[in-house]
């Protein structure tokens, strides 16, 4: 383990790296790294080496802050903001505050007018917005009189799907998190979706007893199936999250060896592939893939469409990976962002249901997080990934897995599975797991 840097050394590293970032990006849009509101929003583009510098700088700044605060104040800085942030984001979502502020750069609105537009008491709105400003969301135009967008609040107002995302961040996640301890005590060690903390919260909110659960296999998606608006919000949020930096499908497309005709599968099945977005991109990128079948629940594929240029190559079919044995044969099977929704017992079931369709040498490609060991030099990355792991537990009794976790799931499903490689593309959140059956 590397010796701890002094606070002066951390400050010097921050100064050196920020100077390098400024020099390397000079003249680019966004090179001032400002949080000011602009149209269109400007985001500086960094190559892999500069991205590494940026991450190192942020990590150093975070460590410097923690050490200058000291244990007591640092702990306070983690805990004390939680209630305020829940209030802020709850109001941003329910009163649509960001959408009621003028979107032209520099334009502002008084707190009184904003409160009237939002349907919120003026004093309450002012206090919420000013607290948000303290966390760098919005900025005051005239102190205590008017407010305008900055870059962060502008994103809340303008980014497609952001309102739907706020519904998850401000409503579902906090509700589930507050019930986590109760869920662990009620259902210790359970991997059932119906025993998740969010389900405990949902039942309590609807006046349903958590003492006797008729069918614990029914989870959050089953629970909101009769609420189309909420289901749409959730799916839109998941769709937006996969377009966020680090989650793009290009990381997968760029790092599978299918440019080599000897390694390119002629047929693929994308399991739980929804509308076939990944299959479409694969077919467009790799002409050696002759046929792609995106399989999902009947109600999901009912509205799926095949582009004219992919007719005869792209197909859709019904499949429930928990209750049905796979019958669609292929050279390779793809799973993207599927297994982390499920506990180990269900991940094993998914693979067991897949196995009967597999031949010796069939590939299974999985695009998901592979948790690294905790790192003293990447605490912020650990916070994001371990935090996501807890949220999967809270919401679905799912989990993110480390290398050993993936090996265990495959081995329990069928001893003929073997993980051949795990690749972590530079800049990607997900790893690419290549598993082989029976070879």
MONORPE-V79382 format. One record per pair of residues at least 12 apart in sequence whose C-alpha atoms are under 7 Angstrom apart, sorted by the first residue. I is the first residue (numbers start at 0). J is the second residue. D is the distance in whole Angstrom. If there is no record, write none. Layout:
I/J/D + I/J/D
//
This chain:
6/63/6 + 9/59/6 + 9/63/7 + 13/56/5 + 13/59/7 + 13/60/7 + 16/52/6 + 16/56/6 + 20/49/7 + 27/43/7 + 28/41/6 + 28/42/7 + 28/43/6 + 29/41/5 + 29/42/5 + 29/43/5 + 30/43/6 + 34/149/6 + 34/150/5 + 34/151/7 + 35/149/5 + 35/150/5 + 36/104/6 + 36/148/6 + 36/149/4 + 36/150/4 + 36/153/6 + 37/104/6 + 37/150/7 + 38/104/7 + 58/377/7 + 58/379/7 + 85/169/6 + 87/127/6 + 87/131/6 + 88/169/5 + 89/169/5 + 89/170/7 + 92/162/6 + 92/165/6 + 92/166/6 + 94/117/5 + 95/117/7 + 96/117/6 + 97/152/6 + 97/155/6 + 97/156/5 + 98/156/5 + 99/113/7 + 99/116/7 + 99/117/7 + 100/147/7 + 105/147/7 + 106/147/6 + 107/140/6 + 107/145/6 + 107/146/5 + 107/147/4 + 108/145/5 + 108/146/6 + 108/147/7 + 109/144/6 + 109/145/4 + 109/146/6 + 110/125/6 + 110/144/6 + 110/145/5 + 110/146/7 + 136/149/7 + 136/151/6 + 136/152/5 + 137/149/5 + 137/152/5 + 160/235/6 + 160/236/6 + 160/239/6 + 163/232/5 + 163/233/7 + 163/235/7 + 163/236/6 + 164/236/5 + 174/197/7 + 174/200/6 + 175/196/5 + 175/197/4 + 175/200/6 + 175/393/6 + 175/394/7 + 176/196/7 + 176/393/6 + 178/196/5 + 178/199/7 + 178/200/6 + 179/196/5 + 179/393/6 + 182/194/7 + 182/195/6 + 182/196/5 + 182/199/7 + 190/342/5 + 190/344/7 + 190/396/6 + 191/215/6 + 191/216/6 + 191/396/6 + 192/215/6 + 192/216/6 + 192/217/6 + 192/218/4 + 192/395/5 + 192/396/5 + 193/215/4 + 193/216/6 + 193/217/5 + 193/218/4 + 194/215/6 + 195/392/7 + 195/393/6 + 195/394/6 + 195/395/6 + 195/396/5 + 196/393/5 + 196/394/6 + 197/393/6 + 197/394/5 + 198/218/7 + 198/219/6 + 218/395/7 + 219/395/7 + 245/426/6 + 245/427/4 + 245/428/5 + 246/427/6 + 246/428/6 + 246/429/7 + 250/424/6 + 250/427/6 + 251/431/7 + 252/281/7 + 257/285/7 + 258/285/7 + 260/287/7 + 263/287/6 + 263/288/7 + 264/288/6 + 264/330/5 + 264/331/6 + 265/287/6 + 265/288/4 + 265/289/5 + 265/290/7 + 265/330/7 + 266/288/6 + 266/289/6 + 266/290/5 + 266/291/6 + 266/329/5 + 266/330/5 + 266/331/7 + 267/290/6 + 267/291/5 + 267/292/6 + 267/329/5 + 267/330/6 + 267/331/5 + 267/332/6 + 268/291/6 + 268/292/5 + 268/293/6 + 268/329/6 + 268/331/7 + 268/332/5 + 268/333/6 + 269/292/6 + 269/293/5 + 269/294/6 + 269/332/6 + 269/333/5 + 269/334/6 + 270/293/6 + 270/294/5 + 270/295/7 + 270/332/7 + 270/333/6 + 270/334/6 + 271/293/7 + 271/294/5 + 271/295/4 + 272/293/5 + 272/294/6 + 272/295/6 + 273/293/7 + 273/295/6 + 273/299/6 + 273/300/6 + 274/300/6 + 274/303/5 + 275/293/5 + 278/291/6 + 278/293/7 + 289/312/6 + 290/312/4 + 290/313/6 + 291/312/6 + 291/313/5 + 291/314/6 + 292/313/6 + 292/314/5 + 292/315/5 + 292/316/7 + 293/314/6 + 293/315/5 + 293/316/6 + 294/315/6 + 294/316/5 + 294/317/5 + 294/318/6 + 295/316/7 + 295/317/5 + 295/318/5 + 295/319/6 + 296/317/5 + 296/318/6 + 296/319/6 + 297/317/5 + 300/315/7 + 320/349/6 + 320/352/7 + 321/348/6 + 321/349/6 + 323/352/6 + 324/352/5 + 324/353/6 + 325/352/6 + 325/353/5 + 325/355/7 + 325/356/6 + 326/356/6 + 327/356/7 + 328/356/6 + 330/361/5 + 330/362/7 + 331/361/6 + 331/362/5 + 331/363/6 + 332/362/6 + 332/363/5 + 332/364/6 + 333/363/6 + 333/364/5 + 333/365/6 + 334/364/6 + 334/365/5 + 334/366/6 + 335/365/6 + 335/366/5 + 335/367/6 + 336/366/6 + 336/367/6 + 339/391/7 + 339/397/5 + 339/398/5 + 339/399/5 + 340/391/6 + 340/395/6 + 340/397/5 + 340/398/7 + 341/395/7 + 341/396/6 + 341/397/4 + 341/398/7 + 342/396/6 + 342/397/4 + 342/398/6 + 343/408/6 + 346/408/7 + 347/408/6 + 347/409/7 + 347/411/7 + 347/412/5 + 348/412/7 + 350/412/6 + 351/412/5 + 351/413/7 + 357/436/7 + 359/436/6 + 359/437/5 + 359/438/6 + 360/435/6 + 360/436/5 + 360/437/6 + 360/438/5 + 361/435/6 + 361/436/5 + 362/433/7 + 362/434/6 + 362/435/5 + 362/436/7 + 363/433/6 + 363/434/5 + 363/435/6 + 364/431/7 + 364/432/6 + 364/433/5 + 364/434/6 + 365/431/6 + 365/432/5 + 365/433/7 + 366/429/6 + 366/430/6 + 366/431/5 + 366/432/6 + 367/429/5 + 367/430/6 + 367/431/7 + 368/399/6 + 368/428/6 + 368/429/4 + 368/430/5 + 369/400/6 + 369/401/5 + 369/402/6 + 369/429/7 + 369/430/6 + 370/399/7 + 370/400/6 + 370/401/4 + 371/401/6 + 415/436/6 + 415/437/5 + 416/434/7 + 416/435/6 + 416/436/5 + 416/437/6 + 417/434/5 + 417/435/5 + 417/436/6 + 418/433/6 + 418/434/4 + 418/435/6 + 419/433/6 + 419/434/5 + 419/435/6 + 420/432/6 + 420/433/5 + 421/433/6
//
